[in-house]
């Protein structure tokens, strides 16, 4: 049996639209959900009540422990105060006050600024005190701000300024680094430019020295350095283009014969100049000549130090030393040099160091002479090789010319033979024409074609020994232009018409 209200609802649903029906069902569902939430909330409240009771108990115990600790600390302070003297009490209060001031100042000044009222470069005892600009705040409508708010504003402004300052520092460092890089690049460019300039200067000085040498050699007033420079200009691998006349390759040590002390000193100064401007390829050669020239100067000058050494060493011993080093290669002398130096460094008892040093001095001179002689042999071998190559080229050139001459002669003979053969096979012979009358000659000429007529006329030209003799275009001399007869006649007629 249905209740009247339910009957009314069922009857009313018949006249509802679909939209109203959906809205009503949604309301019924939401009411059921609320009922379920209330039931679940009641269950959750009952379960969480037990946990809250335990938390309350824990908080009470923690609070009790804190109070006990605080009371204990307070009692300890009271005991200390009872037992302390007047000076200790005053010092404790001053320290407490300073600590409080420092704590307050840290709240006002930013952490990046490590200044206090007592320690700052401005000698300001109120540095950490917040400055309040009353009129500015009133003009900006901020006169009602609290002290704490003003301190926060000042702190934010200080932090912003510090951030800008750090940014400026970074930018300055970046600019300095870029400036240093540009300066380094500029210095590198200058260094490269200067190195090129120095190389160009050395080349110019060397070319000028060679030019002076060439002029003196040409005028017959050559100095010893000119002879040496001309000699060394012939390398063992590359020979420079020489404008000088050919000269005899002799041992350069022979240039020093008959020189006096003044001549050797001048030569030594000239060698020093060439050592600065000449290439590194000849550095050892010039150094060896310096050693030899210095030795010759010492032999002629008879200075005190060399005289003492000669007196300490007998002449026969000097001859034996020179004989020992004579006719030895540079490698053998180098081995002797190592042995003598090793013996001097050993310092064995009974070693005559003075004699070994004298021997070593002469050994260095012989080593320099040996290197110069070996270089001379290399240059001679290279010169001989060049002469053989030139002779080989000349021989090959003559062979080619002779072969070409034989070809030309043989070709000319063949041409003459071919011409005689062609004459024999012609239908008309030149000898027959000589004895024929004019009518018969005209008939025979008409029987010839153009090629046969050309062969026959050339033969008549040769027999008549006409001048100039007939020749091919290839045999014409250079600069002679060969004109075509028809073309030349056409040009001549055209010029006459224009005139």
C-alpha positions in Angstrom: 0.0 0.0 0.0 1.5 3.4 -1.0 1.4 6.5 1.1 -0.4 9.5 -0.2 2.8 11.5 -0.5 4.5 8.8 -2.5 1.4 8.5 -4.7 1.5 12.3 -5.3 5.2 12.1 -6.2 4.7 9.3 -8.7 1.8 11.2 -10.3 3.8 14.4 -10.5 6.8 12.6 -12.2 4.6 11.9 -15.2 4.2 15.5 -15.9 7.9 16.4 -15.3 10.4 17.0 -18.2 13.5 14.9 -18.6 15.7 17.7 -17.4 13.7 18.1 -14.1 13.9 14.3 -13.6 17.7 14.3 -13.9 18.0 17.3 -11.5 15.9 15.5 -8.9 17.8 12.3 -9.2 21.1 14.2 -8.7 19.8 15.8 -5.5 18.8 12.4 -4.2 22.2 11.0 -4.9 24.0 14.0 -3.2 21.9 13.6 -0.1 22.8 9.9 0.1 26.5 10.8 -0.2 26.3 13.3 2.6 24.8 10.7 4.8 27.6 8.3 4.0 30.2 11.0 4.7 28.6 11.8 8.1 28.8 8.1 9.0 32.4 7.8 7.9 33.3 11.1 9.7 31.9 9.8 12.9 33.9 6.6 12.6 37.1 8.6 11.9 36.5 10.9 14.8 36.2 8.0 17.1 39.6 6.5 15.8 41.5 9.9 15.9 40.3 10.7 19.4 42.6 8.0 20.8 45.6 9.5 18.9 44.9 13.0 20.1 44.9 11.8 23.7 48.3 10.3 23.3 49.7 13.5 21.7 48.3 15.6 24.6 50.1 13.3 27.0 53.4 13.6 25.1 53.1 17.4 25.0 52.4 17.6 28.7 55.5 15.5 29.5 57.7 17.6 27.1 56.4 20.8 28.7 57.1 19.4 32.1 60.7 18.5 31.1 61.3 22.0 29.7 60.0 23.6 32.8 62.3 21.4 34.9 65.3 22.3 32.7 64.5 26.0 32.8 64.1 25.9 36.6 67.4 24.1 37.0 69.2 26.7 34.7 67.6 29.5 36.7 68.7 28.0 40.0 72.3 27.6 38.6 72.3 31.3 37.6 71.0 32.3 41.0 73.8 30.4 42.7 76.4 32.0 40.4 75.0 35.5 41.2 75.2 34.8 44.9 78.8 33.8 44.7 80.1 36.3 42.1 82.0 39.5 43.0 81.1 43.0 42.1 83.6 43.1 39.2 82.3 39.8 37.8 78.8 41.1 38.0 79.7 44.3 36.1 81.5 42.3 33.4 78.6 39.9 33.1 76.1 42.7 32.6 78.4 44.5 30.0 78.8 41.3 28.1 75.1 40.7 28.2 74.4 44.2 26.9 77.0 43.9 24.0 75.5 40.5 23.1 72.0 42.1 22.9 73.3 45.0 20.8 75.0 42.6 18.4 71.9 40.5 18.2 69.8 43.6 17.4 72.3 44.8 14.8 72.3 41.6 12.9 68.6 42.0 12.4 69.1 45.4 10.9 72.3 45.1 8.9 72.5 42.5 6.1 74.8 39.5 6.6 77.1 40.5 3.7 78.1 43.7 5.7 80.5 42.6 8.5 80.3 45.9 10.4 79.1 46.7 13.9 78.7 49.9 15.9 82.1 49.4 17.4 83.9 48.0 14.4 83.4 50.0 11.2 85.6 52.1 9.0 83.2 55.1 9.4 83.6 55.4 13.2 79.8 55.6 13.4 78.5 54.4 16.8 74.9 54.3 15.4 75.7 52.3 12.2 73.3 49.5 13.0 70.5 51.8 14.2 67.7 52.1 11.6 67.6 55.5 10.1 64.0 56.8 9.6 63.6 59.5 7.1 60.3 60.9 8.4 59.7 63.6 5.7 60.4 61.2 2.9 58.0 58.6 4.3 55.4 61.2 4.8 55.8 62.4 1.2 55.4 58.8 0.0 52.4 58.2 2.2 54.3 55.7 4.4 54.4 57.6 7.7 52.3 55.0 9.4 54.7 52.1 8.8 56.0 50.3 11.8 59.7 50.1 12.8 59.9 46.5 11.8 58.5 47.2 8.3 60.9 50.1 7.8 63.8 47.8 8.9 62.7 45.2 6.4 62.5 47.8 3.6 66.0 49.0 4.4 67.3 45.5 4.5 65.8 44.7 1.1 67.2 47.9 -0.3 70.7 47.0 1.0 70.5 43.5 -0.5 69.5 45.0 -3.8 72.4 47.4 -3.7 74.8 44.5 -2.8 73.4 42.5 -5.7 74.0 45.4 -8.1 77.5 45.8 -6.7 78.3 42.2 -7.3 77.0 42.5 -10.8 79.2 45.5 -11.4 82.2 43.6 -10.1 81.5 40.7 -12.4 81.1 43.1 -15.4 84.4 44.8 -14.4 86.2 41.5 -14.2 84.8 40.5 -17.6 85.9 43.8 -19.1 89.4 43.5 -17.6 89.7 39.9 -18.9 88.6 41.0 -22.4 91.0 43.9 -22.2 93.9 41.6 -21.2 93.0 39.2 -24.1 93.0 42.1 -26.6 96.3 43.3 -25.2 97.8 39.8 -25.5 96.6 39.5 -29.1 98.1 42.9 -29.8 101.4 41.9 -28.3 101.4 38.6 -30.3 100.8 40.6 -33.5 103.6 43.0 -32.6 105.9 40.2 -31.8 105.2 38.5 -35.2 105.5 41.8 -37.0 108.8 42.5 -35.3 110.1 39.0 -35.9 109.3 39.4 -39.6 110.9 42.8 -39.6 114.1 41.4 -38.0 114.2 38.6 -40.6 113.8 41.2 -43.3 116.5 43.4 -41.8 118.9 40.4 -41.6 118.2 39.6 -45.3 118.8 43.2 -46.3 122.1 43.4 -44.3 123.2 40.1 -45.8 122.4 41.3 -49.3 124.2 44.5 -48.8 127.3 42.7 -47.4 127.2 40.4 -50.5 126.9 43.5 -52.8 129.9 45.1 -51.1 131.8 41.9 -51.6 130.8 41.7 -55.3 131.9 45.3 -55.9 135.3 44.8 -54.2 135.9 41.6 -56.1 135.0 43.2 -59.4 137.3 46.2 -58.8 140.2 44.0 -57.7 140.5 45.2 -54.1 139.0 42.2 -52.4 139.4 41.8 -48.6 139.9 38.4 -46.9 136.3 38.4 -45.8 135.2 38.8 -49.4 137.1 35.7 -50.5 135.5 33.7 -47.6 132.0 35.0 -48.3 132.3 34.1 -52.0 133.6 30.7 -51.1 130.8 29.9 -48.6 128.1 31.1 -51.0 128.6 27.8 -52.8 126.6 25.3 -50.6 126.9 21.6 -50.8 123.3 21.2 -51.9 122.1 24.5 -53.4 124.4 26.9 -55.4 123.2 30.5 -55.6 123.1 32.3 -58.9 126.5 33.9 -59.1 127.2 37.0 -61.1 131.0 36.9 -60.3 133.5 35.3 -62.6 134.5 31.7 -62.0 137.2 31.3 -59.4 139.4 28.5 -58.4 138.1 26.4 -55.4 141.0 26.2 -53.0 141.2 25.4 -49.3 139.9 28.5 -47.5 142.6 28.0 -44.8 145.1 29.0 -47.5 143.6 32.5 -47.5 145.1 33.1 -44.0 148.7 32.6 -45.1 150.9 35.6 -44.9 148.5 37.7 -42.9 149.7 40.0 -40.1 148.1 40.6 -36.7 146.2 43.7 -37.9 144.8 41.8 -40.9 143.7 38.9 -38.8 142.0 41.3 -36.3 140.1 43.0 -39.1 139.1 39.6 -40.5 137.9 38.5 -37.1 135.6 41.6 -36.8 134.2 41.0 -40.3 133.5 37.4 -39.4 131.6 38.5 -36.3 129.4 40.6 -38.5 128.7 37.8 -40.9 127.9 35.4 -38.0 125.1 37.8 -37.0 123.5 38.2 -40.5 124.3 34.9 -42.2 122.0 31.9 -42.0 122.2 29.3 -39.3 123.4 26.9 -41.9 126.8 28.5 -42.0 127.0 29.3 -38.3 129.4 26.4 -37.5 131.6 27.2 -40.4 132.0 30.9 -39.3 132.6 29.7 -35.7 135.3 27.4 -36.8 137.0 30.2 -38.7 136.8 32.4 -35.6 138.6 29.7 -33.7 141.3 29.3 -36.3 141.8 33.1 -36.7 142.0 33.5 -32.9 144.7 30.8 -32.8 146.7 32.6 -35.5 146.4 35.9 -33.6 147.7 34.3 -30.4 150.6 32.8 -32.3 151.6 36.2 -33.7 150.8 38.5 -30.8 153.0 36.7 -28.2 150.8 37.9 -25.3 151.8 37.1 -21.7 149.4 34.3 -21.0 150.2 32.4 -24.2 153.9 33.0 -23.6 153.7 31.5 -20.1 151.9 28.4 -21.5 154.5 28.0 -24.2 157.3 28.2 -21.7 155.7 25.5 -19.6 155.5 23.1 -22.5 158.6 22.2 -24.4 158.8 22.8 -28.1 159.4 19.1 -28.8 156.2 18.3 -26.9 154.3 20.8 -28.9 155.5 19.2 -32.1 154.5 15.8 -30.8 151.0 17.1 -30.0 150.6 18.6 -33.4 151.8 15.4 -35.0 149.3 13.5 -32.9 146.4 15.5 -34.2 147.6 15.8 -37.8 145.7 14.0 -40.6 142.9 12.9 -38.3 139.2 13.2 -39.1 136.7 15.2 -37.1 135.2 12.1 -35.6 138.6 10.9 -34.3 139.4 14.3 -32.9 136.0 14.4 -31.2 136.7 11.1 -29.5 140.1 12.4 -28.2 138.3 15.5 -26.9 135.9 13.4 -24.9 138.8 11.3 -23.4 140.8 14.4 -22.4 137.8 16.1 -20.8 137.0 12.9 -18.9 140.5 12.6 -17.6 140.5 16.3 -16.4 137.2 15.8 -14.6 138.4 12.6 -12.9 141.0 14.5 -10.9 143.2 11.4 -10.5 146.5 12.0 -8.6 149.5 12.7 -10.8 147.3 14.2 -13.6 149.0 17.2 -15.3 145.9 19.4 -15.7 147.8 22.3 -17.2 149.3 20.1 -19.9 145.9 18.6 -20.7 144.3 22.0 -21.0 147.0 23.1 -23.3 146.5 19.9 -25.4 142.7 20.5 -25.4 143.2 24.1 -26.6 145.3 22.8 -29.6 142.8 20.0 -30.1 139.9 22.5 -30.6 141.9 24.3 -33.3 142.6 21.1 -35.1 138.9 20.1 -34.8 137.9 23.4 -36.4 140.4 23.0 -39.2 139.1 19.4 -39.8 135.5 20.6 -40.1 136.5 23.3 -42.6 138.5 20.8 -44.7 135.6 18.3 -44.7 133.2 21.1 -45.8 135.7 22.0 -48.5 135.7 18.4 -49.8 131.9 18.4 -49.8 131.8 21.6 -51.9 134.4 20.2 -54.3 132.4 17.0 -54.8 129.2 19.0 -55.4 131.0 21.3 -57.8 132.4 18.3 -59.7 128.9 16.8 -59.8 127.5 20.0 -61.2 130.3 20.1 -63.9 129.4 16.6 -64.9 125.8 17.4 -65.1 126.5 20.5 -67.3 128.7 18.4 -69.5 126.0 15.8 -69.8 123.5 18.4 -70.8 125.8 19.9 -73.4 126.6 16.4 -74.8 122.9 15.7 -75.0 122.2 19.0 -76.7 124.9 18.4 -79.3 123.5 14.9 -80.0 120.1 16.3 -80.5 121.4 19.0 -82.8 123.4 16.4 -84.8 120.4 14.1 -85.0 118.2 17.0 -86.2 120.8 18.0 -88.8 120.9 14.4 -90.2 117.2 14.3 -90.3 117.1 17.6 -92.3 119.7 16.4 -94.7 118.1 13.1 -95.2 114.6 14.7 -95.6 116.0 17.1 -98.3 117.5 14.2 -100.1 114.3 12.3 -100.0 112.4 15.3 -101.2 114.7 15.6 -104.2 114.3 11.8 -105.0 110.5 12.1 -104.8 110.6 15.1 -107.1 112.7 13.2 -109.7 110.3 10.2 -109.5 107.4 12.4 -110.1 109.1 14.0 -113.1 109.7 10.6 -114.7 106.1 9.5 -114.4 104.7 12.7 -116.0 103.1 12.2 -119.5 105.2 15.1 -120.8 109.0 15.3 -120.3 110.8 18.6 -120.1 113.5 17.4 -122.5 110.9 16.7 -125.2 109.4 20.1 -124.8 112.8 21.8 -125.5 112.9 20.4 -129.0 109.2 20.7 -129.9 107.6 23.6 -131.7 105.2 26.0 -130.2 102.0 24.3 -131.4 103.1 20.9 -130.1 104.2 22.5 -126.7 100.7 24.1 -126.4 99.0 20.7 -127.0 101.2 18.9 -124.5 100.6 21.6 -121.8 96.9 21.2 -122.2 97.2 17.5 -121.4 98.7 18.3 -117.9 96.5 18.8 -114.8 97.3 21.4 -112.1 99.5 19.2 -109.9 101.6 18.0 -112.9 101.9 21.5 -114.2 103.2 22.7 -110.8 105.9 19.9 -110.7 107.0 20.7 -114.2 107.2 24.5 -113.7 109.3 24.0 -110.5 111.7 21.8 -112.4 112.0 24.5 -115.1 112.6 27.1 -112.4 115.4 25.1 -110.9 117.1 24.4 -114.3 116.9 28.1 -115.2 118.7 29.0 -111.9 116.3 31.9 -111.3 116.8 34.2 -108.3 115.6 34.0 -105.6 115.7 30.3 -105.3 112.5 28.5 -104.6 111.9 27.5 -101.0 109.2 26.3 -98.6 107.4 28.6 -96.1 109.1 26.7 -93.3 112.5 27.7 -94.6 111.8 31.5 -94.4 113.8 33.5 -91.9 112.0 34.9 -88.7 110.4 38.2 -89.3 109.8 37.7 -93.1 106.1 37.7 -94.0 105.0 35.6 -97.0 102.1 37.1 -98.9 99.6 35.4 -101.0 99.7 36.6 -104.6 95.9 36.9 -105.1 95.3 38.5 -101.8 98.1 41.0 -102.4 96.7 41.9 -105.8 93.2 42.4 -104.2 94.6 44.7 -101.5 96.6 46.7 -104.1 93.5 47.2 -106.3 91.4 48.2 -103.3 94.0 50.8 -102.3 94.1 52.2 -105.9 90.3 52.5 -105.9 90.3 54.4 -102.7 93.0 56.8 -103.9 
